[in-house]
Amino acid sequence: MDDQPELDPTKNTMAWTEGAFGCFRIQDGGRMWKLPMRDGESISGAAFTTDDKKVVVLSTWHEQMSLRLLDAATGALLQQHDFPGRSKSLSFDAGRLMMRGGELWMIHRENDGRALLKISLSTLKPMRVDCPPLEQMEGHVTLSADMRRMVSHTEFGLTCLELRGGKWDVVYEDFDFRSSPQSEIGNLRDVEFTPDGQKLVMFTVNSARILDFTSKKTHSIKLDENAGGTLSPDGSHLLVEHEHGLRIVSIRETDATQPGRLQQNVWRPHQLRFTGDGKTLLAVDTEGIWAWDVATRRPRAWLKSFDHHFYDERTFRTLSLTANDTEILSDEYGDVLKWKLPSSAEPPGDKVQVIDPQLAFGGVRLGWNGGVRTEVFANQSASWILTTNGEQPAGIRKEFGPGSTRSISQRFPAVAPQLWFFAPDDTFVMFSESNYRWSRLNLPQGTLEELPSTPGVPDAARSGRLVQPQPVAVLPKRQFVVRQANDRLCVTSLDGKTQLPWFETPLRWSGVINMRAGVSQDEKRCATVMTDVVRRHQHLFVWEIETGKLLGLALLPTDDATCVALSPDGSLLACGHENTAISIWDVAKLTVPAPSPQPAKASLEPAKSAAAPAPPPAPQGPPPVRESDSRREHMFGSGVWTFFGNGTVSKKETFPEAGRLRINGKEFEMQRQRLAHPGILTRLFHAQRDFWAETMRSRNDPKFIPLPANKHPEIAAGLIHYAEGSLDDVWISRQTGSPVGRFHQFLTFTDTLTNLSARDKQVEIEFEVRFPAQTQQLVDSSLQPVKINADGNLQVNPEAIWLAALPAPGTLPNVPIFWFRTSSGGQTCRLQWKPDTHTLIVHHSALLPPGDPRYLAHGVRLEPLPEGVAPDHFKTPFPQDFGEQVVFSAVSRGINYGLPPMEQHQFLNLRSASSLREGFGKNADGSLYNPTGIACAHALWLDGAPLSGSDMGVFLHVEDRGVTQTPRGTYMFYGSSMDEKVTVSRRPAFSQEQHMSLIRDIFINQEAEPRTAKVAYVSSFSEPIKALYDASGRPVEANATPRAARELGGALIVEFDGPKRPATLLAFYQEGAAAEPKVSWPNPKFLKLEYEVTLPPRQMAEFCHGATEMPLASFDTVTQAFADCLPFQHKAPEKSPVVYLNVR
């Protein structure tokens, strides 16, 4: 990447949006050319022509699949063919493009199945080959060189076709490739024809089967476990891929297994360590330890295990060098093993020495021993040897052999690999992987003490905060610890009181899981592997410990590091890899990236751009746009929008306007609006990803101020702009933002509509969106062009959920997308187009019952259109990109979203109407509902309108996301008066004494003087009322004439129709309370409690209302059913600072 720094993630944080496809020379590995890749482009296949002079590349970019013919020497584009229609991106497959007889063959998936295409290199135009059997087959397809045979295979089996008389017929099938008869795992790896096409080679996990089409006989070759292979160009040999390397096998062999694989590590090394003289590198895997000569890079000896093991077994986790680095101790399950290293004075011979293990303490092998692992730790002189396992007490030895062992009575913790050392004061210090604490063992006394918890480390990136890095290496001489917090490392003393400078790291990185750092023996340098968060490539890092200075880093091309180690003087760095290889790096040759250039300061003058078209005239236009009216959407959204006082938004000429609302033909005017502060908005979006980080106090940072509880609903709403007002007896509150859930892709308008009148109200709703003047065509979510009737009505697919406005090619860098209903249900709507203003009007029709809100949701987004991409190949959104996570009561009230009717019916039948007294759900505004007839009970209105801001409870609380249920009982609902001088918090509760669900409303008058407030509690019924009773069981006639609450005994019992006579008790007044409501029935399905109270200044005042339900058919009288609930009472605590209003 030196010749193209914009692709280097250390210099460009957006490098992941680019890339390149390169061509290299085999002789020296030099790159001849590279094909730049566009943002979002994927390469699916590539093939050289038979003369190696040209290259064919198959790619997909924004659902456009293309074939390109390039010059192999220069990479110049010679010809290109674009496949018609939209295509999904495919992963790269080396066999996807097959060059046969001077023509290109490939498999192309079409709507009716798979098709075999033959492509002429002169035109690149595909021609479909008639092959009916292939159309319904699955798996990889390979074509023989003579184009007479073709095989399609999966891991479970294969089908071979042969061309006979112009038709493809099945000539061979074999599906006997399961690991066992009942296994769900297949073991067929690769399939390949010989160059003459007369034989078929099938690679399995442990064999190669060769089918001769002439003799119809199969010849098998036994192989060691492998991952597949390929044929030599002349077809005489197999190249087999093993975990430990590659092998060449003649196809004439019958048994090519190799019991003694003496070339390099059998499995991936999980620990590396240099000897003290730096001449030998020890590489530990699950079958032993390999000793490598550093000077010659050749293996000197294999210190083998007793048994064979797989790569994932937990053997040889400890490694101790004793006797001046001439003896090695390690563990193999229940045994402690010892080997003697050969001398490093001479270069290694041609034959690797195989050194068998010895039992370090003599005796009899324990072996597997039920999986119990013994671990051994020894100091350099072997004067202290410690053995531990999970079944017996840990033992301390002073020598090898069968001598006496002193047991440790205390329970010994599990020691984390490589996080231990012997201290000069005859103690053993280790970090436990079970309780994540440091402990110290006094070896002479055999006593174990747990060290105090290490304090947090000051965060280098955020002043005043502490972090808790985890240990990744030890410095035994200084008794210091290397600690890592994701992308940053530092060195501290064991007690954490001394800290060296944080290590330098350019840009942003992430640590590799379970990666231990390497420390040089002189404790001057430290090395590790980290992954850049941009390109996801692994890099080696080396630092100077004392100063934290970065000495160098290097890209790991394979991204498969398993462990690292530094030579004693820190001059060499060894890295183990998943493919069993070990790479050695000269630290002096590692490079340090140049500092990133500082961005130029932005001009204070606003950027000049074409003026956006003026919005259509309105009864009251939006206020002038100011810089403070702009807010940035969520990180996955469409950037910065401008918010207007009438609830609309704009993005200048790319999206002139969205969100204009009309009710029954009248323009909606907001009476109150609030725009979130940018700093608060950033915290809201962060809290959506990490709720506790922004809402809980930090012990490590006492200065941190968490978001208060009344901001929690705004987290769920992702609230950017809030506006509300009334129109034609309909109260409308609008929340615009990026709600928590799956669809941060869209800026969302959520409108709550509440009927303020006493009668059902039919309303015609118009939601207006004005697209750019450059709009040339509309397409719906089925990707079909939208037809426009003469009257302007649009003909869209009945299942369509969004529209996209395609601009004229080359005019705009984005495609506007408008989501007008969700895929989960909702009512149908009518779409109308006004071509003169490029305006789309969505017509919704809804019946609003009194006091029971209904909800609308719409979304807008700008999809970036990279340079050169045709507008009709924009990136289409997924259905889950727009789907609010809201409480169920809101889903069932959605106008253009909701559950299908059948699912609503199933949900409502989940709960019986006859048993649960506390079986009420909570609506979005904190009121109660049940499935037997209560749509909302005790909804709160303040000064003639629904409580301002309380509707934000529509969104599922962050703690409860992912479940279709009401928020948990501790969740509170918040609101205020229109002037925000009175705040209200609604707390759901339950009275155990009266078996009743409660709503406790705490009012606080923020002014210094008393304030008179008109408070109303409204209840709406979803079913016709069969009868009404007062608290004494006497029938009550519903009428609009207000009645005093005491006349009704402070409660009403509402009976609905049904065989069990379901009834709900609504409690609202306690005898002798300060505030008594007037009770009226403006509508038989609508109950209203009206208070006029004086709120004391800056003091809490509480209303309390309750509800419960019972089946009257189970009782003799109405009062008997609710005997333990009446009269309504509230036990207030003594000396309470709260002023109680309708209760005492």
N, C-alpha and C positions, 0 to 999 in steps of 0.2 A: 504493500500500500504506500511505499515511499514515493512512487511516482504519481500518486493520486491521493493527496492528503484528505480530500473531502470524504473519502471512504474509511478513514481511520477514526474509530470511535473515541480515541484519546484526544482528537483534535476537533471532532465534530459530533455533537450529541445527537444529531439527526441522521447519522450515517446509516442507521438501520433501514431508512427509507430508500436506500440505494443499494447497489451491489454490482457484480460483474460476473460474466460467464467467460472463462479463459481457455486458451489453447496453449499447451506446453510441449516442449520437445522432450522426448524420452531420454535422449542421450545425456543431457546435462540438467534437465529439469527447468530450463529457462522458459519464461513465458514469451510466446510469439505475439499474442494480441489478446485483447479482452473485449467482450461485447457488453457495453453498459446496460444494466437492467433498470427499468423504470419502476417508480414507486408502485408496489403491489404486483409486480410481474413475477411469474414463476416459470422456471424452465422444467418441462416435463420429459424431454427426451432429446438425444443428439446422436448422430451417426456420421461417420466418414463415408465418402463414396469409395468404390472399390479401388480407384487409382490414388486415393488419399489426397486429392487435389481440392476437394470441396467438402464442406460440412453442412449437414442439414440440422436445424434446431427447431424443436417444437416448443412453443411457449403460449401462456395464457396471460392476458392483461385486461383487467376489467371485463371479464367474461367474454373476451374476444380471443379465440384460439387462432394461432398463426403458425405457418411453416415458413422458415427463412433459409435460403440457400446462400452460404457464405464462402468466400475464398479461403481455403485452408491456410494459405501463407500469410495473408494480411488481415483476414476477418472482414473484408469489404462485402457489403450486401450485394448479391448478384440478382436475387429474385425473391419475391414474397407472395404467399397466398394466404388470405384470410378466410377461415371457414365461416359460412353463414350462420346466423343465429347466435344464441348465448351458450357458452360452455363453462363448466366448472373447472377450477384449477385442479391439476393432477400432480401428484408427487413425482419426483424424478425416478425414472426406470430406465436403466441402461439398455434393456431389450425392447423398449417401446417402439423404436424405429428400427426396421430391419432392411438392410440393403441387400437385395438379391437380384442378380442378373442385370445390373445397371439400372434397376428401378427400386423405388422405395415402397415398402409395404408397412402398413400399420393397422392397428385395431382402433376403431372409432366407435364410441358409444353414442347411439342415436335413440330416439324415442321408442322405437320398436325393437330395441335390443342392440347387440353388438354387430358391427359391420367390418368386413375385411376390405381395406382400401389399397389399391395399387396406384402409385403416383409416379408420373413421368418426371424426370429431373429437368426436362427441357421447358415444361410449363408449370410444374408443381400443382397441377389440377388433379384432384383425386378421382378415381373411377372405382365404383363399388363392384366387388367380386361376388358373384352369386355363390353363397355358402350357407344354406339354411341350417345345417347342424350347429354351426358356430354361434348363431344368433342368440341361442338360449343357454350357452355355456358360460361358466364363470372361470376366473383365474387367469394366469399369464398364458400368452400365446407365443409359440416359437415356430418359425417356418424353416424348412430344410433348404439347403443351398440350391438344390435343383427345383425348388418350388412345387414338388410333387407331394410332399407330406407336411402336415401341420399338427402340432400337439397343443392342447389346452390343459393346464394343470393347476391344481391347488395343493395344499400340504397333505391332503387326504388321498389324492389319486389323480389320474390323468385319462384323457381321451385322445387318441391319435386318428387323424383323418388322412385319407389318401385320395388324390385326384385320379379318377378312373372314367374314361370316356366323357370328359368334360364335367363330371359331377364329383362332389366331395362325399366320400363314404367313410363310415367308421370302420377302421381295420384293427384297432387294438384298444382295450380298456383295462385299467387296473386301478382298483380303489382299495387295495389292501395295504395301506400305508399308515394305519393308525399305530400308535405306540403300543396299544393293547386292544383286545376286542371291545372293551367298554370305554376306552379312553376317548376324550374329546380333543385330543392333541394329535395332529398328524406329524409325520417325520419326513415327508418328501421335501427336499430342499431346492434342488435345481434340476432342470431337464434340458438336454442339448443333443442335437443331431451331429453325427460325424460329418466331416466335409463332403463325403460322397453321398450323404443322405441315406445310406443303407443300414445304419445302426442308430439306436436311440440310447443315450446314457442318462440314467436316473440316479441322482445323488440323494441318499437318505442319511439319517443321522449317523449310522455306523456301517454303511456299505455303499457300493456303487453297482447298480444293475445295468447290464448292457444287453439290449434287445437287438437281435439280428433279424431284419425283415425278410431276408432271403431264406434263412433256415428256420425262422420262427422259433429260435431257441434263445434262452436268457442265460447269461453268464454273470456271476456275482463275485465281487471283490470285497473282502472284509476290510473295514477301515476303522481307525480310532474315531471317537466321537468328533464330529466336524460340523461346520456351518454351511457346507456346500462346496462347489468347485466348478471347474470349467475344463474344456478340452484344449490340447495343444493344436496349433494350426494344421498339423498333418494328421491329427486324430489318433496318434499312437500312445499318448500319455494323458493322464489326468493331473491337474493342479488342484490339490485339495486344501481347503482353508480350515485350519485347526485353531483352537484358542491360543495355542503356544506357537503358531507360525504356519508356514506353507510347506506342503510336501508334494513332490512329483512322483507319480505312481504309474507304472506301465499298465495298459489295459489288459495285458496278458496275465497279470498276477491274479492269485486267488485269495491271498492273505497278506495284506499290507499293514497290519497292525504293528506297532513298535512299543513293546513293553518298556524299554529303556529310552525315554525321550531326553537325551543328554545334550541338548543344544542351549537351552536357556530356561528361565523359570517356566514351570509347568502351567501355573496359573498367574493371574495378575499379582504383582507384589503389593502388599499392604503396609510394609514398613521398610525403610531404607536406613542404613547406618554405615558411616565410615569407621574404619579402625583408627586408633590414635595416631598412627604414622601416616595416614592418608593414602596408603598404597592399596588397600582392599576395600571394596564396597560390598556390604552384606545386603542381600535382597530377600526378604521373607515373604513366602506365600503359604498356602494351606498344606503344601506337601513337603515343606522343609525350607532350607536356607541356601541360597546360591552365593558363593564367594567369587567376586569379579576382580580381576586385576585392573586397576584404574589406568595404568600406563598404557597397556595394550588393548584395553576394552574387550578382553577375552575372559571366559569363565575359567576359574582356577579349580573350584571344587563344588560339589553338590552335597550339602549336609542333609541327607535324606531323612524322611520320616519312617516310622515303622509301617504305617498303613497308607493306602491310597485315600485321597480325600477329594471332594469337589470344591470349586472355587469359593462357595459361600459358607463353608464350614468354619467354625470359630476355633481354629487351632493356631498355635504359634503366635499368640497375642503378646507375649513378653519376650524380651531379648536382653540378656546380660552378658557382658564380656568380662572375663576374669583372666588371671595369670598373665598380665601384660598383653592382653588381647590375643592370647593364643588358644583360649578355651571359650566355648559359647554355651550358655544355658538357655533353654526355652522349654515350652510345654506342648504336649500333645494329649489333649483330653486329660485323663487321670495320671499321666506319667510326666516326670521331669526328666528331660533329655540333656545329654552333654556330648559335645563333639570337640575334637582337637583340630584347630585350623592348620593347614599345611603352611610351610614357610613361604614368605613373600619375597625372599632374597632373589629368586630366579623367576624369569618369565614363565607363565603357565605352559604346560606341554600341549601336544595336539589332542590328547585324550583327557577328558574331564575326570578328575578324581571323584569317585563316589565314596563318601564316608558314611558308614552306618552309625546310627545313634547308640549311645550307652545310657543305661539308667543311672542318673547322677548319684543316687543314694543306694544303688544296688537293689536287691530284693526281686520281687516278681512284678511283671507288668500288670497294670490295672486296665489299660486300654479304654474302651468306650465308657465303661462303668456307669451306664445309665445316663450318659451325657454330662456327668459332673466334671467340671474343668478344674484342674490344679494349675495354679500360676506360681511362677518362681521369680524372685527378685534377689540379686546378689550385687554386692559392691565389687570394686575393681580387684581387691585383694582376696575376695571370697572369705573374708573374716566374718561377714554377716550374710546369712542366706535366709530368706523369708519365703515360706510356702503357704499358700491359701487355697481353699476351695469352699464351695457353698455348703458342704455337709459337715465338715469337721472344723474344730478350732484351728486358727492359723498357728504355724509352728516356726520357731526361730532356731537356726542351726549355726554352729561355729565352724563346721568343716563338712567335706563330702563324706560319702560312705554311710554305713548303717548306724552311725553314732547316734547319741541321744538327741531328742528334740524337745525343746521347751515350748509348751502350749500357751497361747494367749487366752485368758479366760473371757475377755470381752469379745462381743460380736465384731468381727472384722468386716469393714465395708468393702464393696466391690471396687477395685482400683481401676480407674480409667486408663486405657492404654497410653503409654509414654508420658503420663502426667504423674511422675513419681521420681524421687531421687534419695540417695543416702547423704545425709548431712555430716559434716566433720565432727559434730558432737555426739556421734553414735545414735542418731535418730533416723527414722525412715519417714519421709513426708510424702503423702499421696493425696490425690483428689478423687473423691468418690463419685462414680457415675450413677449411684443410686440416690444419694441425698444432696449431691452437688455442693459438698462442703470439703474443706481441707482438714486433714487429720495428721497428727504426729505420733509416731510409735517410738517410745523409749526402748531401745533394743536391750540394754543390760537389765532393765527392770521388767520389761515385758508389759508395760502399761501404755494404754492408748488414750489420747485426749483429742477431742474435737476442737479445732481452732476457731476463734471468733469469726463471725461472718465478715467477709471482705466488704468494706463500704463501697458505695458507688464512685465512679470516676467522673470528674467534670467533663461534660460534653463539649468537644472542640468545635462542633458545628452550631451549638445553640447555647449561648451564654446563660448561666444560672441553672442549667439542668444537669442532672446526673444520669449516667447510664451504667449498666451492669454488664461489662464485657465478660465473655466466657474464656476460661484458660485454654490455650492451644499449644503451649510449649513451656518448658521450665529452664531456668538458668541455675543449675545446682550450686555452682561456686558462690554466687551472690544471693542465692535463695530468693530469686526474683521469678516472676511469672509473665509470660507473654499472653496478653488477653486480647480478644477480638470481639468487636461489636459490629457484626455484619461486614461493612466495608472499611472499617477502621481498626487499627491495632495500636496497642501501647504496651509498655512494660511497667509493672509495678512491683513493689516488694510484696512478700507473701501476706503481710498484714494490711496491705493497701495504703500504708501511710506515706510511702514514697512513690512518686510517679515520674517516669521519664517522659520526654515529649512524645506526643502522638506521631505515628509514622505518617509520612507524606504519601498521599494517594491522589493521582490526577482524576478529575471528573468523578463519576459514580461507579462503584463496583459492589459486588455482592460476594460473600464468602461461599466456599464450596463446603457442603454438608460433610461433617465428620473428617475434615481435612486438618491434620496436625501440622503446625509450622515446624520448620527446621531451624536449629540454632547451631552455629559453629562452636567447636570445642573451646575456643578462646572467648566465647560469649560476646563477640563484637558484632556479629551479623546475624540477621534473621531472614528467613525466606518462607514464602507460602504461595499458594495458588488462589487466584480470585477470578471471578467472571465479570466482564463488563456488562452492565445492564442494558446497553444499547444493542450490540451485535450478538450478545450471549456467547462470546468466545472466552476461553480460559487464557490467563496470562500468568507467567511466573514473575514474582516480585522479590527483590532483595533490598534490605534496608540496613543502615548503620544503627545499631541499637541505642547507643548513647545519645545520639542527636535526632533520631527518627528520619534522617535524610534518606531519600530514595536513591539507591545506587544503580538500579537498572530494572527494566522489565522486558519480557519477551513474550510474543504470541505463541501459544501452543496450538499448532494447526489441527491436532487431533481431538482437542477438547475432551480428553479422557484421563486426566491426571488422577492418580490414586494416593500418592504420597511423595514427600520431598525430603531431602537431607543435604546439609552443607558439609563440605570437607572441614577438617579441623581448623585450618586457617581461613576458611570462608572463601577460598578462591574458586572452588568448583561447586556446582549445584547439580544434584542428581534428582531426577523426576521419574517415578514409576507410572506406567500407563496400563489401561485396561487390556490392551492387546499383548500384555506380558513384556513389552519392551521397556528399556530404561534409557532415558536420554541424559547426556552429560553436557552441562553448559559452563562456559568460561565466564565467570561473573564480570571480569574486566571488560568483556566484549558486549555485555548487555547495555542497552541504550536507555537514556532518560528522556522522555518526551519533552519537547519545548513547551513552556507555559502557554496556555490558551490565550489568544489575543483578546484584549478587553473590548467589549462591544461599544460602538460609537454611541455617544449620548443622543437621545432622541430630541428632535427639535420641539420647542415649546409651541411652535406654530402648528395648527391643525393641517393635516395633509390635504392637498387640493384634490378634489375628485368631482366627477360629473354630478350635477345636482339631481337628487332623486325627484321623481314626479310628485307633484303636490297631491296630498290625499284629497279624496272627494269632500265636498263641503258637508259639515255636520252642524246640528243645532248649537253645539258648543265645541269648538275645535280644541285639540290638545295644546298645552302650553308650549312655548318655544323650547327647542331642544338645547340643553346645556350639556357640557362635558360630564357633569355630575349625574345626568340621567342615563348614562351608559353603564352597563354591568356585563361582566364576563360570565358566560354560562359554565356549567360543569366541564371538567377537563375532556370529557368525551363528546361534548356538544359542539356547537358551531361558532364558538368564539363570543365576541362582544356584540350585544344588541342595545338598541336605544329604547327606553321605556317611556310611554306617554301617560299623561294624566287620565286619559279615558280608557286605560287598560290595554291599549294596543302596543305593539312592538314594531320595530323597523330595523333593517340592516341596509339602509340606503338603497342604491339602485339594484342590488342583488336580491333583495326581498323587501319591496317598498313598504308593505304593511300587512299585519296579521292581527286578528283578534277583535275587530269591530263587531259589536253585538247589538242586535235589535230585538225587541219584544213587541209582538203585534204591530210591527211596522214603525215603532218609535225607537229613536236612538238612545242607547243607554248612557247615562251621565253618572260618573263616579262622585260620591259625596265625600269620600275619604280615601286616601291612598298612602302607602308607605313603601319606600324603596330601601332594601337592605344595604347597610354599609359594606363596602368592599371587604374590610377586614373581618366582619362578622360572617359574610358570605363564604370567605375562604375557610373559616372554621366550621361552618355548617357542612360544607362539602367534605372536609376532612373527617368530621364526625360520622358522616354516612359510611365511611370506610372503616373507621376505628372509633366507635361510639364512646368507649370508656376513656380513651386518650384525651378527649375534649370535655368530658362531663364529670370526671372524678378528680379529686384533689391528688396531688402527687406528694408522697412523703419526701421524695428527693428534691422537690422544688416547691418550697412553701410560698413562693411569690406567684406561682401559676394560678390563675383565676379560671376555674372551669365555667363552661356555659351553664347558666342558671336553668332551673327546671322549666320555667315558662318558655325557654327556647327549644326544648326537646321536640315539641310538635313541628317547629320550623325546620329541624334537622330532617325529620321524615318527609316534610314537604319540599325540602330543598328550596325554600322560599326566597325568591328574588324580589318580587313585586306583589303587594297586596292592595286591592282596591275593592270598594263596596259602595252600594247605594240602592235606591228604590226606583222602580219604574212601573207604573200602571198596577199598583198593589202587589208587585213582586219584588222581594228583596233579593239582591244579587251580590254575592261576594266572590271575587276572583282571586285565585292564587296562581301566579305565574312563576315557574321555576323548573328545577330538575329533581322531582321526587325520588326518594329512595326506591330501589327496585331494580328491574332489569334494563330499563330503557333510558339511561343517561344520554342516549343518542338524540333525544328530542327535547326542545324547549316546550313545556307543557302548560296549557291553559286549563285550569280546573274551575268550573263555574258551579256555585251552589245557588239554586233557585228555591226560594221559600215564598209560598202564597200567604200574604198578610191578611187577606180577606177571610170572611167566614164561610165562603162557598167554594165548591170546586171551580177551578179556573182553567179553561182551555187556552193554551198559549201557542203562538207560532213564533218560533225562534229562528233568527238569521245570524249565522256566524260568517263573517266576511274575511277573505284573504285576497290581497292584491299582489299578483305575480309580476315579475319584471316585464318591461315593455318588449324585451328581446324574446319573449316566449313564442315559440313556433308551434309546439304541439304538446298535448297532454296525454300522458299514459297512466293507467291505473296499476294496482299492485299485481295484476295478472300479466303485466308488461305488454298489454294490448293497447293500441291507440284508442283514444276516447272519441266517440262520435258526438257531434253537437247538433241537436235538432234546430229547426227554424226558430222555435220559441226560446232557444238558449239552454234548454234542459240537456244534461249530459247523459249519454248512454254508457254506463259503466257495467263491468262484470258484477253480478249480484253479490259475489263474495269479496269484492274489492274493499280494501280498508284504507288505502292511501292513494293520492294522486301526485304525480311529478310533472313539473313544468319544464319541458326540454327547450333550452334556448337555441337560437340559430348557431350553427357551428362557428367557433372562434370568437363569439361575442362575450360570453361570461365564463368565469372560472368555476362556477358552481351550478348545481341543479337543485332548485327549491323542491322540497317534498312536504306535503301537507297530509297529516293523518286525521281522518274525520270520524273514524269509529274503530273500536278495538275488534280483534278477531274472536273474542270470547262471547259475543252476543250483543244485545242492544237493539234498539228500534231502527228500522230503515229510515233513510233520509233522502231528500231530493237535492240534487246538485244543479246549480244554474251558472251559466257563464256569460259574462258581459265583455264582449271582445273589444269594445272601444277603450275600456280602462284595464283590460286583462284581469278582471276581478272574478273570483269564484265565490259564490254564495251557497252556503249549506243551510238547507231548510229542515229544521226539526219541528216536530209537533208533539206536545206533551200535555197531559192532564195533571194539574197541580192540585192536590188536596190541601185543605187549609192546614198550615203549620207543619206539614210533613215535607221536608226538602227533597229535591231531585238534583241530579248531578250530570254535568256535561264535561267531557274531556276531549281536547284537541291538541295536536302537536305539530310543530314546524321544525324543519331542519334544512341546512344547506349541505349537500353532499359535494365535496371537492371534486373537480373534474381536471385531472392532470393534463398537462399540455400534450396535444396529439390524440387524446381520447375523444371519440365521437360522443355527442351528448346522449345517444340512446344506449351507450354502454357504461352508464354511471353505475356505481356500486349500490345495489338495491338493499334496503333495510330488511332485517328479519322480523317476523311477527313479534318476537319477544323484545325487540328494541323499543316497543311502545306497549306497555301493559302495566298500568298502575297497580301497586300493591296496596289495596285499600281494605278497610274493615268490611265484613260481609254485608252489614246493613247498608253500606254505600253501594256495594256491587249490585244488590237487589234493587236499588233506587236509581241506577244509572239510566240515562236517556239513550246515550249512544254507546254504552258498554254495560256489561253484566254477564251473568251466567245464563245459558240457554234455559228455557222454561222447565225442561225436564230435570235439569240439575238443581234448579231452585226448589222444585217440588221435593226432590230427594233430600235436600238439605233441611228444609223445614220439617220433614217427617223424622229427622234424626232425634228430635226431642219430643217426649210425650207432653200433651197439654194437661195432664192430670196429676202430676206427681211433684215436680220440683217447685217449691215455694220461691227459692232464690233463682229460678231458671230464667232470668232476664238477661238479654244481651244489651250491650251499650252502643248507642248510636254514635255517629261521628261528632255530635255536639255534646255528648255526655248524658243525653236522655236515655230512657230505658225502652226496650221493646221485647215482645214475646210473640211466638207464632200463633197464639190463640185469638188475637184481635187487637193487641196494642201495637200501633205503628210507632208512636213515640209518647212517652209519659214524662211529664215535667221538663219539657224543653224550655230553656230560659230566654225570655225576651227582656231587653232593657231599653226603656224610653221608646217603646213602640216598635222595636226591631230585634231580630235575633242577636244574641250576644256577639259583639264584634270580635272576630278572631277565633271563635270557638269551633268553627267549621274545619280548622286545620286538623282536627281529630279524624278526618276522613282517611288520612294516610296511616297505614299500618305502622305502629311504633317500631323504631329501629330494633329494639330487643325482640320483637315478635315477628320480624319479617320472615316470609316463607311459609306462614300458616294462614289459613283462611278462618280467622276467628277475631273476636273483639279483643282490644287490648286488655292486658291483665289488670286485676283489680286495683293495683297500686298506681296505675297510670292516671294522671290528672289532666283535666281539660282547662284551658285558660282562655280568657277573653277580657274585654274592657268596654267601657262606654265609648261613644264615638269620639269624644274629646280626650280619651285616655286618662281622664282624671279619676275614674273609678275602675279598679282592677278586680277581676273575679277569678277565683280558681274553683273548679268543680271536682270534688273528690268522691268517687264511688265508695260505698261502704256497705256493711251488712250488720243488722241488729240481731244478735243471738237471742236476746230476751224476747223480742217480738217477731223473730223469724221473718225478717223483712229486708229487702234491698233498699238502700238509702242513697240519696244524693245530697251531699253537704256542700253548700255554696258559700264560700268565704268572700265577702265584699270588703274592700278597703278603699275608703275615701282618701285620696292622696292630698286633698286640699286642707288648708288650715281652718276652714270654717265648715259647719255642718252642711249637708247637701240633701235636698229632697230628690228622691228617685222614684220613677214609676217602673215597677217590676211586675212582670207577668210570667206565669208558668202555664204552658199550653200542652194539652194532650190530644193526640189524634188517633182515631181508631180505624183499623183496616177492615173490620167486619161490622155489619149492622148490629146495633145494640138491641138485645132482647128485653132487658129490664135494667132499671137503676134503683139502688137502695142506699139509704143513709147508714150511718154507723150503728143505728139501732135496728136495722133490718127493715125499716119502713120503705115502701115504694116511693120513688121520687119521680116527678114528671120533668122531663128535660125541656127547658125553654130559655129564651134569651134574657129573661129578667134576672138580674143579679140577686143572689141570696147570700146572707152572711154565713161564714164557715161554721159558726157555733150552732146554727140551726140544723146543720147536717151532721153534727157530732164530730166535725173535723176530718171526715173521711167520706168517700163514696165507694160503693161496690158496683162494678159494671159487669153485667152478665151477658154472655154472647151465646148464640145459638149452637147447639150440639148435644149429643146424647148424654154426655157427662156434665152438662151445664157448666162450662168453664167460666170462671169469674175472676176478676182482678180487683183487688183493693187498692185504691189510691188514697194515701194519707197525706194531709197537708196542714193540720192545725192542732195545737195542743191547748186545751182550756187554760185561759189565764195568760196566754202569751201576749207579747207587746204588739205584734202585727197580726191582724186578722184579714184574710183575703175576701174579696167578693167573688162568688162562684157563679159562672154563667155558662150556658150552652148555646152559643150563636148558631151552632149546627149540630144535629143529632150525633155526628161523628167527630165533634170538636168540643173540647172542654177547656175553659179558660179560668185561671185564678189570677186576680189582679190585686196588687199591693201598691200602696203609696207610703213610703217609709222615709224617715230622716236618718241618713247615715252619719255617724259621729266622725269628726275629723281624725284621720290617721289612726284609726282603730279598726280591728276586725269585727265584722258583723256577720252573723251566720243565719242562713235559711236552711232548713232540713225538710226533705220530702221523702216519702217512702212508697213502696209498691210491693205487693206479693200476690200470688194466684193460688186458687184452690178449685176443685170440682165440687159444685154445690150438690150434685146428685148423690154424693157419699154422706151427706149430712141431712139432719131433719130440718134445720132452719138455716137461714143465711148467717145469722150471728154466731151459730155454733161452728160454722166453717172457719170463721175468723176470730174465735173467742180469745185466742192467745195473742192476737195482734191489736186488739182494741181495748181501751181507747189508745189513740196514738200518743206515745210519750217519748221524752228524750231526757236522759239523765245527764245533766251537765256537771262537769267536775267543779268542786268548790274553788273559789277564788280564781275563776277562769278569766283571762283578759278579754274573752270574746263576748260581744253583745249578741244575745240570742234574740231572734225576731219572731218567727212563727212557732217556736218551741220555747220551753223554759229549762 
